[in-house]
């Protein structure tokens, strides 16, 4: 199971030749962990937590809608609540926002009050007519108006009309004043409440436009994934021009400021009082100008020597566009991953809510009411459940990466494209599920090991904000930053390890080692792809957001009654950015897989008979141009390199 268990010394890459199961022990560990997650859910259901959550329970430990057993020390527990199926809160506005619960006496009632009850006589009449006691069980309905404890054991007057919530059987007031007050406090920074009304009105009135613009953003993202290969060169030139002009312009401005300040000092334009300050400024500007000049020269030299590698980035983007034409189902990967994550997160939240009502009923000595608490080892189930959230979520994301890698690897290393599987994506999914789930479990667990301490430190930092000293705050931030960087590096290495596994069907550690060696051998190319490529993809996201926003402005311009466009446009732009990010992240993943395949191809093949390249003609042109530029004329042997069959 460890990364040092491999005894392989030297092994050639054999794309798609052999296929075997990888990291079986980790698949067993992950399966056992998932069984543990299912057992937690089963425990919550078996102990009645699920029924308490759905049916509701009162403040004395009685579950509404069923018979209950007596709880020791609680006089009003063990009641038969078969006919009382709804939970009624005496003071629904007494909300504890910190602990996220209603601090109010809760009772099981047979009917929620549909009309406002203004006096205790109204409570008495409602209870006698409907058989639904709205005061504590130990107070008879006939004594509501005169009982000494009516102010604490009866609802706060007036009782607003309420109705039951479907499924969860809670009486929810139809007009809760405390929620209105909270909303008003939330928007208190707005001096004129009519502004808020106009903004919300504009969103509701233009909802069709918002939905249409969201669909437009989706279509633009899909189109961009195909046509980005045609505009990559333009985007790279834009980046190059911005970098060159920015560095030269910044350096020129610093030298101009230095000369201007020095002339002013030499001509004694400044006062005697400011002469020392002016001299210090001149020295500082000279240092800045020299530093900027050195930086500019180094930057220009790096760009000059990396120009070939920038050309490789352009070629990879061009081939990635072709991949999406041949494998259109790749564009649907974000949908399946999103749906899988949503399904798992809904399940996880439901089980978490079950656990919140699980445990042994305990009497709270300060309030005299019942609370359900988990004692002993059972209280660690929540932590186990939290680890499951991170590990399984990372596993789902890793499954997407392996699926994409398997499909792209099949595309790249299949010489005759007519012999490819009918649906390479589905073939990759089946191959991943059959052979490589253990590798995904191991890779996702490594990310989980780094993410958990980072989240814990982040939580500690947020809890101690304003309490710790500056040194402790700096150390916490440094630790969080280091763990974040480590997580990103491991995530990048994991992605390439999955690609290596898709190629050679090796275990995670062997694949990670082989991929790491390939990446180190091509470090400058990796740097160029990760810098230039990321900027090109960022510009692609900007293009999608800009086009969507422009279309939104034109569409909203025809509805001039809605003067406040801020919120509709903001919603559309955020959605457009998220959609573009999801799709272009898949594109970025494809580019990374193509690069590793290209690096392996150029390392083990040279275009000679028996060692023909697998690569696309676009990449072949890049290799030929690179060899022509790096080889003297007399070194040529006249051999033509052969690429894959199209």
N, C-alpha and C positions, 0 to 999 in steps of 0.2 A: 504493500500500500504506500510505502514511502517513495520519495523521489530519488533516492539513492539506490534503489533495488535493481536498477537496470544494469546488466553486465555487457551490453552491446558496446563494442569499441568503434567499429567503422561499418557503416551500412549505407548502401546507395539508395537513392529515392526510386521507388517503383510505383509510379502513379497508377492507381486503379487495378493493379495486377492481383493483389491478394486482399481478402477481407476476413477479419476475425473479430471476436468480441474483445473489448478493451476495458480495463479497470473494473473487472467483475466484483472484487471486494467492495469497492466504493458504491457500486450499484446496490449491493446487499445492505450496506450501511444506510444509504439513502432510503431504500425501501422500508427498513426497520424504523427509520425516523418518521416517514410518512404514516406508517402504521401507528406510531405513537401519537401523531397529530389526530388521526381518526379516533384513537382511544380517548383522547381528551374530549372530542366532540361527543362520543358515546357516553362518557362519564357525566358531562353536563346535562345530557338528555335523560340519562338514567336516574340522576339525583333530583330530577324535577326542575332543574334550572330553566330548561326550555319552556316548560309549561308556565313557570312563574313569570318568565319574560313575556310570553305571548298573552296569557290570561291575566296577568297582573296579580299583585298581592297587596294586602293592607299593612298597616303599621304594626299589627300584632302577629304577623307571620302566617296569616290565613291566605291561601291561594283562592282567588275568586273563581266561581263556577264549579266548585267541587267540595267534597267533604275533606276536613283537615284533622290532623292529630294534635293532641294537646302538647304545648311546649312548656316545659317546666319553668315556673317562675312568672309566666305570662297569663294573667287571669282571663283575658278575652281571646286567647288562642283556642284552636281546636273546634272552631265553629263550622257548622254546615252552611256553606255558601253556594250551594247548588243553584239556587234561584238568583243569587246576586252575582252577575257576570261582568260588572263594570267597575273600574277603579275611579273613585271620586276624591279629589284633593280639596281639603277645606280652604287652603290658601294657595292657589296655583301660581300666584305672583311672587311667592317667597322662593326665589330661585337662587341657588348657590352656584354662581358661574365658575368658581374656581374648581369645585368638586363635581360640577356638571350634574346636579340633581336638585329636585324640588324639596326644600326643607319644610314640609307640611305634613300634617296627619292625613293618612290615606285610608279610605274605607271602601268596602265592597258594597255596591248598591245594585238594585235591580233595574233602575231607570235613571238616566241623566236628566236633570231639570231642563226642559225645553224653553221655559220662560224665565224672566228675571224674578227672583225672590227677594223682596226688599225688607221684610220684617221676619221676626222669629215665628209669628203667627202664620206667615206664608210657608215657612219651613215645616211647621206642624201640619198644616193642611196638605202639603205635598206628600209628607210621609204617611199620613193616615189614608189618603186617597190612593196612593200608588204602592204602598208597602215598601218604600225605599227610604231607609233611615239616612239622613244627611248629617246627623250628629253622631258622636261616639256611641258604641253599642250599649254602654252602661247607662245611657240617658234615655228614658222613655219619651216617645214623641209628644205625649201630652204635657211634659214638663219643659219642653224647649223654651217657652217664653219666660219661665221663672227660675230655671236651674242656675245655681251659683256658678257653675263651670261653663256656662253657655258661651262665654267669650273666648275660651281656649279650646273647647271640645266641639264647637259648632262652626259652620263655615263663616268666613268673614263676609259681612253684609255690605252692599247687596250682592247676592249670588248671581253671576252672569249666566245667561242661557248657554247651554253646552250640548254637544252631541258626541256620540261615541266614535272613536277612530276605528276604521275597518281593520280587522285581524288582531290589533293590539288591545282592544277593549278598554280604552281609557276615555274618561269624560273630559273633553277638551273644550274650554270656553270658546265660543264663536267670535268674541271680541275681547281679547285680554288687554286691559289697560296697561299692564306692566310691560308687555312686549312693545306696545306703542311708545311708552316712555323710553324704553331701551333704544328703540329705533331713532327716536328724536335725539337722544343723547349721542348716538352714533353719528348723526348728521348735523350735530350742533355747530360744526364749523361753517355750515351754510347759513348765511344771514337771512336769506329769503327762501322760505320753504317752497315757494312756487317754482324755484329753479329745479328742485328735486322732482316735483310733480311733472314738470315739462320734460325732464330727461327721461323719466320712466315712461311717460306718455309717448315720447318719440320712439323709444325702444319697442313698445307694444304696437304702435301704429306701423312701424317699419320692419316688423318681424319677417315678413315675406322677403323683403330686400336683404335682410341679414342672412336668411337661409340661402337665398340665391347667391350671395357673395361667398358664403362658406363653400358652396358647391363649386363656384368659380375657382376658389383657392385650391380645392382638391384637384380640379381638372388642370389648372396651371402647373401644379406640382408634378402630376403625371406626365404632362407634356415636357416639362423641363428635364425630367430624368432621361428623356429620349433625345432632346435637341441640345443638351448641354455640351455634348461632344463637338457640336459645330461652333459653339460660342466660347469654348474654353480658351482658345488662343487669344481672343479679344479680351477676355477677363484677365488672363495672365499679363497681357500687355498693359492693361489698366493698372494692375498691381505694380508692375515694374515701373511704370511712369510715376505713380504716386510715391513709391519708395525713393526713386532717384530725385524727383523734384522736391520731395519733402526734406531729404537729407541735404541736398545742395542748397535749397532755399534756407533751411534753418542755419546751416553753417555760414552762408553769406550774410544773413541778418546779424548773426553774432559778430562777425568781423566788421560789419558796418557800424554796429553799436560801439565796438571797441575803438575804431578810428574816430568816430564822432565824439565819444567821451574823452579820448586822449587829446584831440585838438582843442576841446573846450578847456581841458586842464592846462595844456601848454600855453594857450592864449589868455589864461587867467580870467576866463569869463565867470568862473564860479567865485563865490565869496570866500574870504579867508576861513570863516567858520566851517564851510562845506568843503574845503580843499582836501582835508584828510579823508573825508567820506568819498569824494570823487576819486581820489587816488586808489582807495580800496576797491571801488567799483571798476576802475580800469584794470587792476590786477585780476579781479574776478572774471571780467569779460574776456581777458586774454586767456586765462586758464580754460574757460568754457569754450572759447573759439578754437583753441588748440585741440581740446578733447573732442569737439564736434568734428574737426577736420580729420583727426585720426579715425574716429568712428566711421565717417563717411568713406574714407579711403578703404578701410577694411571691408565695409559693407559692399562697396562697388567691386572690390576684388573677389569677395565671396560670390556675389551675383555673377561675375564674369566666369569664374571657374565652375559654377553650378548651373550654367545655362544649358548644358547637355541634360542634366538631371531634371531641369524644368521641362525640357522637351519630352522626357520620359513621362512626366506627370500628364502632359497634354495627350500623349499617345495612350496612356492608361485610361484617361477619361473617354477618349474616342472609342476604345474597345469596350469600356463599361456600357456606353450607350448601345453598342451592338448586342451586348449580353441581354439587355432588357428587351430588345426587339425579338431575340430568339427565345428568351425565357420571360414572357410577359407576366407569368404568375408571381414572379419576384416582387412585383409592385403590390401584391396583396398581403405580403408578409406582415406589414405593420397592423393590418386589420386583425389577422388571426392572433398575433401576439397580444394586441390590445384586448381582444375579447377574452383570451385566456387569463390575462392578468385581472381583468374586471371580475370574471367568474370566481377566481381564487380569492381576490380581495373581499368580495361580498361574502363568501363562505367564511373567511377569516374574521371579518367583523361580526358576523352572526355568532360564531363560536365565542368570540371575545365577550359579546353581550351575554351569552349564556353563562360564561364563567363569572361575570359580574353579579349574577344572582344565584350562583352555586355556593355550596358550603353549608356549614352548620348554623342554624338560627341562634343568635346570641342577643341577650338583652343589653341595650345601651343604658348604663346606670344614670347617665346625665338626663336622658329624655324618657327613659322607661319604655322605649319602643324596641322593636325587633330589627336586627340587622343580620344579614347572612355573611359569614366570614369563613374563609378557608384556613384551616389550621394545619400545622405540621408540614409534611412533604407536599401536600396538595397545593400549597400556595406557590410552589415553584412551577406549576403548570402554566401560569401566565407567561413566565420567562421562556419556557420551552416553546410556547405558542408564538412568542415574539421572534425567537430565532427562526422558527419555521417560516414566518412572513418573509424574512430576508433571504433565507436559503432557497426556498421554492420560487420566489420572484426572480432571483438571479438564475435559477435553473431554467425557468421559462425563457428568459432573455438569451441564455446560452444556447437553448434549443433553436431559437431563431438564427443565431450566428452559425451554428453547425449546419442547419438546413441550407442557408444561403451559401456557405462554403462548399458543401457537397455538390450543390447544383452548378456553381461556377467552376469548380474543379472538373466536373464531368464535361462541361462545355469546353474548357481550355485544353484538357488532355485527350479529347476525342478528335483524332485527325480528320476523319470523315464525318462531317456534321449530319449527314443523312443516316448515320448509324446511331445517333443519340436516342435515348429513351423517348417515348412519346410525350411523357410529362416528367422532365428531369426534377422538378421541385418535389413531386409526389414520390419519385424514386429516392430522392435524398431524405425525405421524411421517413420513409420505410427503412432505409439503410441506417439512419440515425437511431431509430427506435429499436432496431434489431441488434445493432452492434455497439453503439457508442453512448448509451445513457450513463454508464459508469463514468466515462470521461467527463461528461457534462456535470455529473454530481460532484466530482472532485474539483473541477475548475470553479464551479459556483461556490463550493464550500470554502475555497481559498479566499475568494472575494468576501464571503461572509465573515471570515475570521478577521479581516482588516476593517470591514465596515462597522462591525459591532462596537469595538473600542472607540472608533471615531464618533459614532453616534452617542456613546456614553459620555465621552469627554465634551461633546457639544452640549448635551443636556446639563452636565455639571456646570459648564461655563454659563449657560443661560440662567441656572438656578442661583449661581453665586454672583450674578451681575450686580455691581455696586457694593459688594461685601468683601471681595478679595482685594489684595493689594496689586499694584501695577506689575510687579515681578511675576506673581502667580498668574495674572491674566495673560501676560505675554507668553509664559511657558505653556499655558493651556492652548492658546491660539497657535503657537508653534507646533505643538504635538498634533493638533487637529489638521493643520496644513500639511505636515509631513505624512500623516496617515492618508490624507486625501490624495497627495501625489503618488504615494505607494499604491493606493487603490487604482488610480488611473493607469499606472505603469503595468500593474498586474492584469488589469482588464485588457490592455492592448496585447500583452503577451499571451493571455488566454485565447484571445480571438485568433491569433496566428497559430497557437497550438491546436485549436479546433481545425484550422485549415490543414495543418500537417497531418492530423489524424484522418481527415477526410481523404487525403492523398494516399497515405501509407498504411492506414489502419493500425497505428501504433498507440500505446498507452499515453496518458496525459504527460507524464514527466519526460518520456522520450521525445514526444512531439514538441513539448515546450523547449527542450534543449536543442533539438534540430532547428526549430524555427528561430530561436535566439541566435544561433550561430550564423544562420543565413542573414538575419537582420543586422548583425554586427558587421558582417562582410560587406553589407550594402548600407552602411550607416548614413553616408551622405545622401544617397537616394531616398532613404527613409525620411531624413530631415526635409528634403525638398518636397516630397509628397505630402508630409504632414503639415508643412507651412503653406506652400503654394496651394495644395489641394484644399486645405481647410478654408483658406481665404476665398477660393473660387466657389466652394459650396456656400460660404457665408454670403457672397454676392448673389448666389442663386436664391437664397432665402430672402434677401433684400428685394430681388426682382419680383418674387411672388407676392410679398407683402405690399410693395409699392404699386404693382398692377392692381391688386385687389382693393387697396385703399383708393386709388385713382378711380376705379370703377364705382366704388362706394360713394365717392364725392359726386360723380356724375349722376348716379341713381338718386341720391338724396336731394340733389339740386332741383329735381322735378317735384319735390314735396316741400316747398318752402314754408309750409305751415309749421314744420318741425324745426324750430330755430336752433335747438341744441343737438348737435350731431356728435358730440364728444363720445358718449357711451356707445352708440351703435357702431361708430367707426373703430373705437377701441376694441370692442368685442370681435369685430371682423378681423382686425389686424392681429390680435392675439391668436385667434383660431388659425388664420393664414400662416402665421409663423410656426405654430405647433405642427400643422399638417406638413408644411415644407420641411420642418426639422425631421419629422418621422420618415418621410420618403427619402430625403437626401442622406439621412443616416444609413439607410439601406444601400444607397448609391455609394457612400463612403466605404461601407463594409465590402461591397463588390470590388471597389478599387484596391482595397488592402489585400483581398484574396488574389486578385489578378497580379498584384505586384509580387507576392510570395511565389506564385506559380511561375511568373516571368523570371524571377531570380533563380529558381531551381532549374528552369529550362535552360537559361544561359550558362549555368554552372556545369551541367552534366551533358549538354549537347553543344555541338559547334557547327551544325549544318552539313556535316559530311555524310556520305552514305552510311546508313545504319545509326546515325546520330542526328537525324533531322530534327529541326525545331518543331515544337508544337504551336508556337505563337501565331497570332494573327498577322496579316500582311502589314498592318499599321505599325505594330511593334517590330516586325521584321525590317521595315524601312528605317526605324530608329536605330536598330543594331547595325545595319549596313552603313548608315551615315556616321555612326560613332566609330566604326572600324576604319572607315575611309579617313576620317579626321585624325585618328590616332595612329595610323600606319603610314610608313613611308612608301612611295610608289614601288620601290624595288622589292618590298617585302610581300607584295601581293602574289598570290599563286593562281589567280584567275578562276578560283573555284566559286561557283554560285551557291549561295545558301538556299536550302530548301525549307519551305514552311509546310504547315499542315494543309491537307486537301480540303477545299471548300465545297 
